[in-house]
Amino acid sequence: MAHQGLFVPAGEKERIHELQVLIDNLHIRTHLFANTVSNFAPVTAYLPYDREKITRRLQAVLDHTDESSMQAYRKSLTSLG
């Protein structure tokens, strides 16, 4: 599909991994608020102080939750349409 120029949305695990990458590579002091209902694993962190704790927590979600459970959560959100 992507080869045909069609948009392919990221999977749920990929979204969490992207958040991990952002947190790992954001090297400024900041408050990070990724705590909306649409996030399977909501995050509020003060970087760089919470970096390791948050990335470990996100990794635990990736390691112990299957993609289908995450997709079911997203589909259950009526606010996303």
Helices and strands as residue ranges (DSSP letters): G 2-4, H 12-25, E 30-34, E 43-47, H 51-64, H 67-75, G 78-80
